[in-house]
Structures are given as structure tokens and as C-alpha cells.
């Protein structure tokens, strides 16, 4: 089985590269192939028949991340936490050209002379980053190796990132940190207002840990919906063309990141690694959680990393164009992760 990841920004195809399949996928296939079908005859009170549902053994979520040290910088920075907590405006200091109305995560690395790249993929990895991703000045924050979803919580927790809240929010790109006693409007390069009605949190397709869950079971029938500004989530398709019933031997996991989530992910350090996850049935059974999993809270579900892909460039890179501020003219980001069975 081989995997291929394609990345589109608007209509522009930016990347087409292979991924790494993890050992955990082999474990899940072994669990599925060795599960006795005779269990179906047992009483439902003894053994839930839903355990035999094949959807329990397929990809159920995707997560996004970056290099571990970046969880101390960008919009995560302690220098910005008090300002974000006071008025809810998401701020980031640009290390690039002060005339550039867009945030380039690579500018931080160039300015500080650092090379902060994700860890190389190994098949025995269980999370996107094995190094700590805990935000240092919030010692009670989660260390899960990936981007979290705490902006909607507000206050200091907003500095954990990394996905757009419901409703309206503002982003300020600054030329320097706002010092003590300075007006919060000082050092402003550009301000952008976002009227969020389409992000992962609006669509309720993400949990606080940053797992973006599978959407729309009718995609199994090949009726892939057009990915547009009204959609943010993870889909699966057997079709090899948009909106076409033409099939091949590949399964495609399609993630559409709308511009609200795009800008938040950008100012919190961008996207440098991604992972596909299946259910961790044993971990959930140990907690007393059994299928059907739709009856449980997303926060209670457990996952195993089954595929990982790292990038040497930030997927949330965007630019100003023809005198127009890039942050005011964002496009959606689309990831197509194909697995071929040949």
C-alpha cells in the first residue's frame, strides 16, 4: 500500500509527495482480520454487534502540527499572551518585511537563525511530534504532539491555538511586541476582521485535542460533494475526479481547511506535518467506551496514528499581491491524501 499527499491553495497545486505508513496500521489490520465472526451470535448485552462494524477499523480523523519548538513562538509567544487574554484579538509579530501584510512562518526562522523542522518520520511513531509540544508558560496545557483547539476557550488558553473560534474574530500582525504600558494598537502592520461561519468549530468537526473527524458517510457511495467555502472537514472518496463517479484502486481522504482556520493555523506557526488516525479500540475499551462511537462525545474517543507526512515548507504560506494585503484575500487550503492498494 502506498500513500500520496497533494496540497492545493485555491486552484494552485503546491505539493505532491509520498507519505509514511505507520506500524499501527498493521496492528489495526491484524485486529480486523483476526476478529472472530462467531462473536456476532453472542447476546448484545455480552458483546455489542457494533464492534464488528468495519468503520471501526478505517481512518476516522486527521490532525495537523509543526515542529515542537514552535509551540513556544509565533502567536503562542508568552510576550503576546496578556494582550490576547485582555481583548481576544489574535496577535503575531512579523519577522519579515514590515511592509508585508501577511505572516510568513519562515521569516521567524530566518530572523532567529534557527532550523525548526518536524522530526523525521519513523514507522513506530505514535504522535506527530515526539518532543514536548506543551506551551511552557501554561504548564497545565496538553502535550499531545500536535495543534490543539483552544482559541474558542478565550483568555490565556487562546494562546494554545490553533483553530478559529465561532463567530467574528480579529487578527493583528505587528512589527514588534507591544511593550508594557503601550496601547495595544501600537506597532500594527495590518488588522483583519473575520466573520466566521464555516470553520471546523462552526461545523463541529473538531475536538479540543485537534482531531478533525470524518464527515459525511454518503461519500462512500462516491457522491462526493463540491468542496467550497461552505465546507470545512474530512471526507473519504473512491472517485478519482471531483464530482465524478469514475473510480480507481485508491482511497482518498480529503481535508478542506477554510480561510478562517487557515489564518489561525498560520499565525500559530503554520502546518509542517499531518497525520491520519484510526480508532484505538483497546484504549477506549479500557475506559469503558464501546461502539457505536457516534453515541459518545468526540472528546472521549481515542486514536492510533496510522500515517504521517512532514513538509519542509509551511502549507499556510500566502503573499501580498499587487498592493493588496494577503491576509485580506485568503483562499481555502485543500489536502488530498490518497492510499493505493496495488
C-alpha positions as CSV (number, residue, x, y, z in Angstrom):
1,X,0.0,0.0,0.0
2,X,1.3,3.4,-1.0
3,X,0.3,6.9,0.0
4,X,0.4,10.2,-1.8
5,X,-0.3,13.7,-0.4
6,X,-1.4,16.5,-2.7
7,X,-1.8,20.1,-1.4
8,X,-3.9,22.8,-3.1
9,X,-4.1,26.5,-2.2
10,X,-7.2,27.7,-4.0
11,X,-6.7,26.2,-7.5
12,X,-2.9,26.1,-7.2
13,X,-1.3,22.7,-6.7
14,X,1.7,23.2,-4.4
15,X,2.8,19.8,-3.4
16,X,2.6,16.2,-4.4
17,X,4.7,13.8,-2.3
18,X,4.6,10.3,-0.7
19,X,3.8,9.7,3.0
20,X,4.9,7.1,5.5
21,X,2.5,4.3,6.7
22,X,3.0,3.6,10.4
23,X,3.3,0.3,12.3
24,X,-0.1,1.0,14.0
25,X,-1.9,0.4,10.7
26,X,-0.6,-3.1,10.6
27,X,-1.8,-3.7,14.1
28,X,-5.3,-2.5,13.2
29,X,-5.4,-4.7,10.0
30,X,-4.4,-7.7,12.2
31,X,-7.1,-6.9,14.7
32,X,-9.7,-6.7,12.0
33,X,-8.6,-9.9,10.2
34,X,-8.5,-12.0,13.4
35,X,-11.7,-10.8,15.0
36,X,-13.9,-13.9,15.2
37,X,-17.2,-13.5,13.2
38,X,-18.8,-16.0,15.6
39,X,-19.0,-13.1,18.1
40,X,-22.0,-11.9,16.1
41,X,-24.1,-14.7,17.5
42,X,-23.5,-13.6,21.1
43,X,-26.1,-11.7,23.1
44,X,-25.9,-8.0,22.6
45,X,-25.6,-7.4,26.3
46,X,-22.4,-9.6,26.3
47,X,-20.8,-8.4,23.1
48,X,-22.1,-5.4,21.1
49,X,-22.5,-6.3,17.4
50,X,-21.4,-2.8,16.5
51,X,-17.8,-3.9,17.4
52,X,-17.8,-5.8,14.1
53,X,-18.7,-2.7,12.1
54,X,-15.9,-2.2,9.5
55,X,-16.0,1.6,10.1
56,X,-14.3,0.9,13.4
57,X,-11.2,-0.1,11.5
58,X,-10.9,2.7,9.0
59,X,-9.4,6.2,9.2
60,X,-11.5,8.3,11.5
61,X,-9.6,11.6,12.0
62,X,-6.7,13.8,10.8
63,X,-4.5,16.1,12.8
64,X,-2.1,19.0,11.9
65,X,1.1,20.2,13.5
66,X,4.5,21.7,13.3
67,X,8.0,21.4,14.8
68,X,7.9,21.1,18.6
69,X,9.9,24.3,19.5
70,X,7.4,26.4,17.5
71,X,4.8,25.8,20.3
72,X,6.7,28.5,22.2
73,X,6.8,31.1,19.4
74,X,4.6,32.7,16.8
75,X,1.1,33.5,18.3
76,X,1.9,31.0,21.1
77,X,4.5,33.5,22.4
78,X,4.4,34.5,26.1
79,X,5.0,38.1,25.0
80,X,1.6,38.1,23.4
81,X,-0.4,36.1,25.9
82,X,-1.5,39.0,28.1
83,X,-2.7,41.1,25.1
84,X,-4.7,38.2,23.7
85,X,-6.2,37.5,27.1
86,X,-7.3,41.1,27.6
87,X,-9.2,41.8,24.4
88,X,-9.4,38.5,22.5
89,X,-7.6,39.8,19.4
90,X,-5.1,37.2,18.0
91,X,-1.7,38.8,17.5
92,X,1.6,37.8,16.0
93,X,4.8,39.6,15.4
94,X,6.1,39.6,11.8
95,X,9.8,38.8,11.4
96,X,9.6,39.5,7.7
97,X,9.4,42.7,5.7
98,X,7.4,45.3,7.7
99,X,5.6,46.3,4.5
100,X,4.3,42.8,4.0
101,X,0.7,42.4,5.2
102,X,1.0,38.6,5.6
103,X,2.6,36.4,8.2
104,X,5.4,34.2,6.9
105,X,6.4,31.5,9.4
106,X,9.7,31.0,7.6
107,X,10.5,34.7,8.4
108,X,10.8,33.7,12.0
109,X,13.3,31.0,11.3
110,X,15.4,33.3,9.1
111,X,15.4,36.1,11.6
112,X,16.3,33.9,14.6
113,X,18.7,31.8,12.5
114,X,17.0,28.6,13.6
115,X,16.1,25.5,11.6
116,X,13.0,24.3,13.3
117,X,11.7,21.4,11.2
118,X,9.4,18.5,12.3
119,X,11.0,15.2,13.3
120,X,11.8,12.7,10.6
121,X,9.0,10.1,10.2
122,X,9.6,6.6,11.7
123,X,7.1,3.8,11.3
124,X,7.0,3.3,15.1
125,X,5.8,6.8,16.0
126,X,2.6,7.2,17.9
127,X,2.1,11.0,17.6
128,X,3.1,13.8,15.1
129,X,5.9,15.2,17.3
130,X,7.5,13.0,20.0
131,X,9.2,16.0,21.6
132,X,7.2,18.1,24.0
133,X,4.7,20.5,22.5
134,X,3.4,21.9,25.8
135,X,3.3,25.7,25.9
136,X,6.0,26.5,28.6
137,X,4.2,29.3,30.4
138,X,1.0,27.2,30.7
139,X,2.3,24.1,32.4
140,X,-1.2,22.6,32.7
141,X,-1.7,22.6,28.9
142,X,-1.9,19.4,27.0
143,X,1.2,17.8,25.4
144,X,-0.2,15.8,22.5
145,X,2.4,16.4,19.8
146,X,0.0,18.4,17.6
147,X,-2.0,21.6,17.2
148,X,-4.7,22.0,19.8
149,X,-8.1,23.7,19.6
150,X,-8.3,26.2,22.5
151,X,-8.9,29.6,20.9
152,X,-12.6,29.2,21.5
153,X,-11.9,28.9,25.2
154,X,-10.7,32.5,25.3
155,X,-8.4,34.1,27.9
156,X,-4.8,32.8,28.2
157,X,-6.0,29.5,26.8
158,X,-6.3,31.2,23.4
159,X,-2.5,31.2,23.1
160,X,-2.6,27.4,22.8
161,X,-4.2,27.9,19.4
162,X,-4.8,26.9,16.7
163,X,-8.3,26.8,15.1
164,X,-10.8,29.6,14.5
165,X,-13.5,30.3,17.1
166,X,-17.2,30.6,16.3
167,X,-18.4,33.9,15.0
168,X,-16.3,37.0,14.5
169,X,-12.6,37.4,15.4
170,X,-9.7,39.8,14.6
171,X,-6.1,39.1,13.7
172,X,-3.4,41.8,14.1
173,X,0.1,41.4,12.5
174,X,2.6,43.5,14.4
175,X,6.0,44.8,13.6
176,X,7.2,44.4,17.2
177,X,5.9,43.2,20.6
178,X,3.7,45.7,22.3
179,X,5.5,46.8,25.4
180,X,4.1,47.3,28.9
181,X,2.0,50.4,29.1
182,X,1.9,50.8,25.3
183,X,-1.5,51.0,23.5
184,X,-2.4,47.6,22.1
185,X,-2.8,49.3,18.7
186,X,0.9,50.2,18.5
187,X,3.2,48.5,16.0
188,X,0.3,47.4,13.9
189,X,1.1,46.4,10.3
190,X,-2.4,45.2,9.3
191,X,-5.7,44.3,11.0
192,X,-8.1,41.8,9.6
193,X,-11.7,41.1,10.7
194,X,-13.0,37.6,10.0
195,X,-16.7,36.7,10.0
196,X,-16.5,33.0,10.7
197,X,-19.5,30.9,9.6
198,X,-17.7,27.9,8.0
199,X,-14.7,26.7,10.1
200,X,-14.1,23.4,11.9
201,X,-15.6,24.7,15.2
202,X,-18.7,26.1,13.4
203,X,-19.2,22.7,11.7
204,X,-18.4,20.9,15.0
205,X,-16.0,18.6,13.2
206,X,-13.0,19.0,15.6
207,X,-12.4,18.3,19.3
208,X,-10.3,20.3,21.8
209,X,-7.3,18.0,21.1
210,X,-7.2,19.0,17.5
211,X,-8.6,15.8,15.9
212,X,-10.6,16.7,12.8
213,X,-13.1,13.9,12.5
214,X,-14.5,12.1,9.5
215,X,-17.6,13.6,7.9
216,X,-20.4,12.5,5.6
217,X,-20.9,8.7,5.3
218,X,-22.6,9.2,1.9
219,X,-19.2,9.8,0.4
220,X,-18.7,6.0,0.5
221,X,-21.2,5.9,-2.4
222,X,-19.0,8.1,-4.5
223,X,-21.3,11.1,-4.3
224,X,-18.5,13.5,-3.4
225,X,-19.8,17.0,-2.7
226,X,-18.1,20.0,-4.3
227,X,-15.5,21.4,-1.9
228,X,-16.4,25.1,-1.5
229,X,-16.3,27.8,1.1
230,X,-19.3,26.2,2.9
231,X,-17.3,23.2,3.9
232,X,-14.5,22.5,6.4
233,X,-13.9,18.9,7.3
234,X,-12.5,15.5,6.4
235,X,-14.2,13.3,3.7
236,X,-13.4,10.0,2.1
237,X,-13.9,9.2,-1.6
238,X,-13.2,6.4,-4.1
239,X,-13.6,8.8,-7.0
240,X,-10.6,10.0,-9.0
241,X,-12.3,13.2,-10.2
242,X,-14.2,15.9,-8.4
243,X,-17.9,15.1,-8.6
244,X,-17.3,12.2,-11.0
245,X,-18.3,8.6,-10.5
246,X,-15.1,7.4,-12.1
247,X,-13.2,5.0,-9.8
248,X,-9.8,3.6,-9.4
249,X,-8.0,1.5,-6.8
250,X,-7.2,4.4,-4.5
251,X,-9.0,5.7,-1.4
252,X,-8.8,9.4,-0.9
253,X,-9.0,11.3,2.4
254,X,-9.9,14.9,1.5
255,X,-9.4,17.8,4.0
256,X,-10.7,21.2,3.3
257,X,-9.4,24.0,5.5
258,X,-11.4,27.2,5.1
259,X,-9.7,30.6,5.3
260,X,-10.8,31.2,8.9
261,X,-8.9,28.1,10.1
262,X,-6.2,28.8,7.6
263,X,-5.2,32.2,9.1
264,X,-5.3,30.9,12.7
265,X,-3.1,27.9,11.8
266,X,-0.8,30.3,10.0
267,X,-0.2,32.8,12.9
268,X,0.3,29.9,15.3
269,X,3.2,28.5,13.3
270,X,1.7,27.0,10.2
271,X,1.4,23.4,9.1
272,X,4.5,21.3,8.7
273,X,3.2,17.9,9.5
274,X,-0.1,16.0,9.3
275,X,-1.3,12.6,10.4
276,X,-4.2,10.2,9.7
277,X,-5.7,8.3,12.7
278,X,-7.8,5.2,13.3
279,X,-9.8,4.4,16.4
280,X,-7.7,2.9,19.3
281,X,-10.3,0.3,20.3
282,X,-8.3,-1.2,23.2
283,X,-7.7,2.2,24.8
284,X,-11.4,3.0,24.6
285,X,-12.4,-0.4,25.9
286,X,-10.1,0.2,28.9
287,X,-12.2,3.4,29.5
288,X,-15.5,1.6,29.2
289,X,-16.2,3.1,25.7
290,X,-17.7,0.7,23.2
291,X,-19.3,1.1,19.7
292,X,-21.3,2.6,18.2
293,X,-19.0,5.5,18.8
294,X,-21.5,8.0,17.5
295,X,-23.2,7.9,20.9
296,X,-20.1,9.1,22.7
297,X,-18.6,12.6,22.9
298,X,-15.7,13.3,20.4
299,X,-13.6,14.2,23.5
300,X,-13.8,10.6,24.8
301,X,-12.7,8.9,21.6
302,X,-9.1,7.6,21.4
303,X,-7.0,7.2,18.2
304,X,-3.9,5.5,16.8
305,X,-1.6,7.2,14.3
306,X,-1.6,5.2,11.1
307,X,0.1,7.6,8.6
308,X,2.3,10.7,8.8
309,X,3.6,13.3,6.4
310,X,6.1,16.1,7.0
311,X,6.9,19.1,4.9
312,X,9.9,21.4,4.5
313,X,7.7,24.3,3.7
314,X,4.7,25.8,5.5
315,X,1.4,24.8,3.9
316,X,-0.2,28.1,5.1
317,X,2.2,30.3,3.2
318,X,0.5,33.2,1.4
319,X,1.6,36.5,-0.1
320,X,0.5,40.1,-0.7
321,X,-0.3,40.7,-4.4
322,X,-0.5,43.9,-6.5
323,X,-0.7,46.1,-3.5
324,X,-3.4,44.1,-1.8
325,X,-2.9,42.7,1.7
326,X,-2.6,38.9,1.5
327,X,-4.4,38.5,4.8
328,X,-7.5,40.2,3.3
329,X,-7.6,37.8,0.3
330,X,-7.1,34.3,1.6
331,X,-8.1,31.1,-0.1
332,X,-9.1,27.7,1.3
333,X,-6.4,25.0,1.6
334,X,-7.2,21.5,0.4
335,X,-5.3,18.3,1.1
336,X,-5.9,15.1,-0.8
337,X,-4.3,12.1,0.9
338,X,-4.5,9.0,-1.4
339,X,-3.8,5.4,-0.5
340,X,-3.3,3.0,-3.3
341,X,-3.8,-0.7,-3.0
342,X,-1.8,-2.3,-5.8
